C-alpha cells in the first residue's frame, strides 16, 4: 500500500474544543441531565450479563480488529451495528440528541463528564470473567480520578503524546518540546489539530499546569505558541501519514498512532518517537454503557469478550495502542521495539498528566486561547 492511499488513523479526525455541542452543566464538567426517566431509574441497577439483542456500537472508526468483531458475532449469534464519531464533541452531541448506543468509548475526562451527568450505567466488575486481568494487573484503574472505583467504566486503551520525526532527515532530537521550534524543520512541522494537546504542550514547555485555564497563564501559552505558528506547515492529527508521505519531518503525535505506523513503514529505522522531558500527556479510552442502552447485557458480554487475552493481543497489533490487560504486555512491547518510548507504564499513569475538566468559564477561556493560537 503506497503512502498516498494509507487509511487515516483512528485519531486523524479528532477536533477538540467545539464546546457548543456539549450542553455542559454550570460546573463545566458534566452533561446536561438526561430526560429519560426510565434510563435514570435503571442507571444503578446491576446488569444481567446475557444476550439481550444486537450490539449497537459507537466508537472511533476502525478501532477494533474486524476479526474480533466476527468472532463475537459468531460466538453469541448477534450482529454488531456500528456507528462512528470523529470527536468527543461529536459523541456528546449524539448522546445529547437522544441517540441510543449499547457501548461507547469516552476518554478519561469525557468519562468523568458522562458520569457527573448521570449518563452511564454502573458496571459490576465481578460479573466480568476477565476483569481481574485489568484491575488486578493495573492498580491505577481500580480507583481512577475520572471514575472513582471504576464504577462506570473499564479501561480500553492507554497512550501518551510526544514527537514523531524522520531520523533520515534530522538525525537525533534533544528530547524536549523545544524541538518543535527547530529551524531545520521550519515549514515541515505539524502539531495536532487538538485544543488540549496543543495548549498542553505550550503549558508544559513553560512549566505550567497541563490543563491551566488561568487567563494570565493562558496568555503566556498563546504568546509562546504564536512563535511556533510561522514554523508550522499546519495542524493535523494524521500524524503517521504526514511522516510517511514526506509532508512532515516532525510532528506532535500520539504514541499509538506512531506504533501503528510501524506496520506501514518499509524501514522503521527512518523514523523516531520521543517523549519530552518537560512532560508527556497521558490518556485512556474507556468502555462505557450509556444509561439509555437498550442491550446492556450484550454490551457486558462484549466487554468481557474484548478482555480475553487472545483478543487483546489481536487488537493491539491492529490498532497500535496498548490495552491494560495483564499478560498482553509482551505483544505491545514487541510491536514498539523500534519506538520504546511508546510504552505506557503504571508510572506514566501515576505522573497524573491527564487532561482535566475545568469550570465552564475555564473551558471558554481555553477555547478562546485555542482560537487565538490557530488564528496566528
FIMARGU-212858 format. One record per residue (C-alpha): residue in three letters; y, x, z. Coordinates in steps of 0.02 Angstrom, whole numbers, padded with zeros to 5 digits, always signed. Layout:
<atoms>
ALAYXZ ...
</atoms>
This chain:
<atoms>
UNK+00000+00000+00000 UNK+00165+00077-00050 UNK+00310+00085+00073 UNK+00411-00036-00032 UNK+00290-00179-00003 UNK+00239-00148+00176 UNK+00237-00304+00285 UNK+00382-00321+00404 UNK+00338-00276+00582 UNK+00318-00401+00723 UNK+00494-00372+00786 UNK+00576-00348+00616 UNK+00667-00513+00629 UNK+00721-00501+00810 UNK+00901-00556+00830 UNK+00958-00566+01011 UNK+01117-00636+01083 UNK+01136-00806+00998 UNK+01160-00895+01162 UNK+01223-01054+01083 UNK+01041-01102+01059 UNK+00994-01081+01239 UNK+01059-01231+01337 UNK+01068-01119+01490 UNK+01096-01180+01664 UNK+01256-01136+01753 UNK+01163-00992+01837 UNK+01135-00916+01667 UNK+00951-00880+01696 UNK+00859-01042+01659 UNK+00833-01175+01528 UNK+00907-01347+01538 UNK+00786-01453+01637 UNK+00659-01543+01530 UNK+00673-01730+01511 UNK+00485-01764+01505 UNK+00437-01840+01675 UNK+00252-01830+01635 UNK+00266-01643+01598 UNK+00365-01614+01757 UNK+00236-01707+01860 UNK+00091-01603+01795 UNK+00178-01433+01792 UNK+00093-01378+01954 UNK-00072-01469+01928 UNK-00219-01348+01907 UNK-00276-01340+01727 UNK-00457-01381+01687 UNK-00520-01237+01581 UNK-00605-01333+01442 UNK-00578-01379+01261 UNK-00456-01524+01256 UNK-00400-01510+01075 UNK-00348-01386+00942 UNK-00234-01242+00996 UNK-00051-01260+00947 UNK+00007-01078+00948 UNK+00187-01014+00945 UNK+00218-00827+00933 UNK+00295-00688+00831 UNK+00219-00681+00657 UNK+00061-00579+00631 UNK+00039-00529+00813 UNK-00145-00571+00838 UNK-00284-00495+00734 UNK-00345-00633+00614 UNK-00524-00583+00658 UNK-00489-00628+00840 UNK-00423-00798+00789 UNK-00577-00826+00682 UNK-00693-00779+00825 UNK-00606-00900+00943 UNK-00612-01043+00818 UNK-00796-01013+00782 UNK-00849-00997+00964 UNK-00757-01151+01025 UNK-00758-01260+00870 UNK-00570-01283+00864 UNK-00428-01240+00747 UNK-00280-01129+00788 UNK-00124-01214+00721 UNK+00004-01076+00704 UNK+00193-01079+00708 UNK+00306-00928+00723 UNK+00478-00889+00793 UNK+00594-00749+00737 UNK+00686-00726+00902 UNK+00680-00778+01083 UNK+00830-00888+01049 UNK+00733-00973+00909 UNK+00589-01004+01029 UNK+00710-01078+01156 UNK+00789-01193+01028 UNK+00619-01263+00977 UNK+00570-01293+01158 UNK+00736-01374+01199 UNK+00717-01486+01046 UNK+00557-01555+01123 UNK+00430-01468+01012 UNK+00260-01457+01094 UNK+00154-01300+01095 UNK-00001-01252+01195 UNK+00031-01066+01207 UNK+00192-00965+01190 UNK+00237-00782+01213 UNK+00404-00752+01301 UNK+00469-00581+01350 UNK+00495-00545+01535 UNK+00675-00608+01552 UNK+00635-00762+01450 UNK+00482-00798+01556 UNK+00600-00798+01706 UNK+00716-00921+01618 UNK+00573-01037+01572 UNK+00504-01033+01749 UNK+00675-01066+01825 UNK+00695-01215+01709 UNK+00527-01289+01758 UNK+00462-01270+01582 UNK+00295-01184+01615 UNK+00127-01240+01686 UNK+00058-01140+01831 UNK-00091-01031+01787 UNK-00230-01011+01915 UNK-00294-00836+01879 UNK-00455-00869+01974 UNK-00504-00989+01835 UNK-00494-00849+01705 UNK-00654-00745+01700 UNK-00565-00592+01630 UNK-00402-00597+01730 UNK-00463-00470+01859 UNK-00459-00335+01725 UNK-00271-00366+01712 UNK-00218-00396+01891 UNK-00347-00281+01968 UNK-00306-00141+01848 UNK-00117-00159+01838 UNK-00048-00198+02009 UNK+00129-00213+01943 UNK+00086-00378+01861 UNK+00016-00454+02020 UNK+00194-00491+02075 UNK+00320-00452+01938 UNK+00506-00484+01962 UNK+00513-00611+01821 UNK+00371-00723+01887 UNK+00325-00698+02071 UNK+00138-00691+02090 UNK+00122-00708+01901 UNK+00108-00892+01942 UNK+00155-00949+01767 UNK+00112-00802+01655 UNK-00018-00672+01608 UNK+00047-00510+01529 UNK+00009-00491+01344 UNK+00086-00325+01288 UNK+00191-00181+01355 UNK+00315-00072+01262 UNK+00464+00042+01280 UNK+00614+00088+01173 UNK+00652+00260+01104 UNK+00698+00354+00947 UNK+00590+00375+00792 UNK+00633+00511+00669 UNK+00574+00613+00521 UNK+00519+00785+00578 UNK+00508+00845+00399 UNK+00696+00823+00379 UNK+00763+00855+00554 UNK+00640+00963+00650 UNK+00635+00928+00836 UNK+00761+00824+00935 UNK+00836+00858+01106 UNK+00760+00710+01199 UNK+00923+00616+01227 UNK+01004+00456+01165 UNK+01140+00575+01108 UNK+01026+00624+00964 UNK+01084+00465+00876 UNK+01255+00547+00860 UNK+01181+00699+00772 UNK+01296+00745+00625 UNK+01143+00795+00524 UNK+01089+00613+00509 UNK+01259+00534+00478 UNK+01233+00387+00361 UNK+01044+00388+00384 UNK+01025+00320+00560 UNK+00989+00141+00615 UNK+00996+00055+00782 UNK+00901-00104+00822 UNK+00981-00268+00774 UNK+00965-00322+00956 UNK+01104-00352+01080 UNK+01016-00297+01238 UNK+00938-00142+01159 UNK+01100-00075+01085 UNK+01210-00115+01235 UNK+01073-00048+01348 UNK+01064+00114+01251 UNK+01252+00135+01266 UNK+01245+00098+01453 UNK+01104+00223+01484 UNK+01198+00354+01385 UNK+01342+00334+01508 UNK+01231+00325+01663 UNK+01268+00139+01689 UNK+01153-00005+01731 UNK+01043-00061+01586 UNK+01099-00244+01591 UNK+01277-00220+01652 UNK+01395-00365+01624 UNK+01542-00288+01717 UNK+01693-00302+01600 UNK+01755-00126+01636 UNK+01584-00050+01610 UNK+01556-00151+01451 UNK+01723-00085+01390 UNK+01659+00093+01412 UNK+01497+00048+01324 UNK+01585-00029+01173 UNK+01705+00119+01162 UNK+01555+00237+01158 UNK+01460+00134+01030 UNK+01613+00125+00917 UNK+01600+00313+00896 UNK+01422+00288+00834 UNK+01464+00149+00711 UNK+01535+00263+00572 UNK+01375+00364+00578 UNK+01258+00215+00554 UNK+01176+00157+00397 UNK+01156-00010+00483 UNK+01074-00121+00613 UNK+00891-00155+00579 UNK+00736-00195+00679 UNK+00622-00148+00533 UNK+00602+00022+00612 UNK+00448+00096+00534 UNK+00478+00036+00357 UNK+00651+00115+00361 UNK+00571+00281+00408 UNK+00426+00266+00286 UNK+00531+00220+00134 UNK+00665+00351+00169 UNK+00807+00232+00214 UNK+00816+00314+00384 UNK+00799+00490+00451 UNK+00818+00423+00628 UNK+00808+00252+00708 UNK+00808+00167+00877 UNK+00633+00093+00887 UNK+00505+00001+00991 UNK+00353+00105+01037 UNK+00231-00024+00973 UNK+00310-00028+00800 UNK+00304+00162+00792 UNK+00120+00158+00840 UNK+00088+00027+00705 UNK+00172+00144+00579 UNK+00035+00272+00606 UNK-00087+00162+00511 UNK+00028+00164+00359 UNK+00087+00345+00361 UNK-00005+00463+00243 UNK+00042+00609+00356 UNK+00089+00559+00535 UNK+00150+00735+00573 UNK+00301+00698+00463 UNK+00365+00580+00598 UNK+00405+00586+00783 UNK+00444+00469+00927 UNK+00536+00517+01086 UNK+00597+00428+01242 UNK+00767+00481+01305 UNK+00786+00572+01470 UNK+00929+00453+01515 UNK+00801+00313+01523 UNK+00687+00208+01412 UNK+00697+00018+01422 UNK+00527-00062+01451 UNK+00470-00239+01421 UNK+00319-00352+01416 UNK+00271-00505+01317 UNK+00177-00639+01414 UNK+00053-00778+01384 UNK+00128-00940+01448 UNK+00082-01125+01436 UNK+00229-01247+01417 UNK+00241-01390+01540 UNK+00225-01516+01398 UNK+00073-01433+01317 UNK-00048-01562+01251 UNK-00201-01448+01258 UNK-00179-01335+01410 UNK-00366-01317+01437 UNK-00389-01244+01264 UNK-00241-01129+01298 UNK-00326-01063+01455 UNK-00485-01030+01357 UNK-00383-00938+01226 UNK-00301-00826+01357 UNK-00471-00786+01432 UNK-00542-00751+01259 UNK-00397-00635+01217 UNK-00427-00539+01380 UNK-00605-00491+01332 UNK-00602-00301+01311 UNK-00676-00305+01137 UNK-00539-00423+01079 UNK-00403-00323+01167 UNK-00459-00166+01075 UNK-00457-00256+00908 UNK-00283-00321+00941 UNK-00215-00154+01000 UNK-00271-00073+00838 UNK-00199-00217+00737 UNK-00025-00233+00815 UNK+00009-00059+00887 UNK+00057-00124+01060 UNK-00043-00085+01218 UNK-00111-00229+01318 UNK-00129-00211+01508 UNK-00316-00239+01522 UNK-00419-00113+01619 UNK-00547-00024+01511 UNK-00447-00031+01349 UNK-00329+00115+01381 UNK-00430+00238+01277 UNK-00407+00129+01122 UNK-00218+00141+01132 UNK-00218+00324+01183 UNK-00321+00366+01028 UNK-00206+00262+00918 UNK-00047+00352+00976 UNK-00116+00528+00988 UNK+00019+00589+00866 UNK+00155+00499+00968 UNK+00104+00522+01151 UNK+00272+00457+01213 UNK+00221+00284+01151 UNK+00107+00271+01302 UNK+00167+00145+01431 UNK+00112+00182+01609 UNK+00124+00099+01778 UNK+00261+00223+01821 UNK+00360+00165+01669 UNK+00350-00014+01732 UNK+00399+00035+01909 UNK+00553+00126+01843 UNK+00622-00051+01828 UNK+00715-00028+01664 UNK+00684-00207+01610 UNK+00824-00309+01534 UNK+00879-00436+01664 UNK+00959-00608+01654 UNK+01140-00619+01705 UNK+01256-00760+01752 UNK+01322-00873+01615 UNK+01488-00779+01621 UNK+01397-00613+01615 UNK+01295-00665+01464 UNK+01454-00719+01374 UNK+01532-00550+01413 UNK+01381-00462+01339 UNK+01388-00573+01185 UNK+01572-00530+01162 UNK+01535-00344+01181 UNK+01396-00355+01052 UNK+01511-00444+00930 UNK+01640-00308+00959 UNK+01512-00171+00927 UNK+01449-00247+00765 UNK+01623-00279+00701 UNK+01651-00093+00708 
</atoms>
